[in-house]
């Protein structure tokens, strides 16, 4: 519990929720036998962009959950997201698992995800003329 408190103090909210999201996706990936293919790895920046997109899709789903049943919305949003990026959900999960579990790349990957999310949040704040 103390370790969790120290971790939360060091992380901002977006990074914490990103880690939770990645943990859930990675856990699901571990149980999926389709992930054992030896296909070509997507570039890290592509996966970073997709994870940042997922973060904002999850934010939208969270906001709308109080008004509607979000199961259909989530399926539609994620199907659209993967179609936009031109990859399958299975390929995304496979490559995400690689970047998150690779000891040499995991920290770099998470820093890039955090930076991408923070950059988008800053752009939104700026467009709304909000202070940080």
Secondary structure, 3 states (H helix, E strand, C coil): CHHHHHHHHHCCHHHHHHHHHHHHHHHHHHCCHHHHCCCCCCCHHHHHHHHHHHHHHHHHHHHHCCCCCHHHHHHHHHHHHHHHHCCCHHHHHHHHHHHHHCCCCHHHHHHHHHHHHHHHHHHHHHHCCCCC
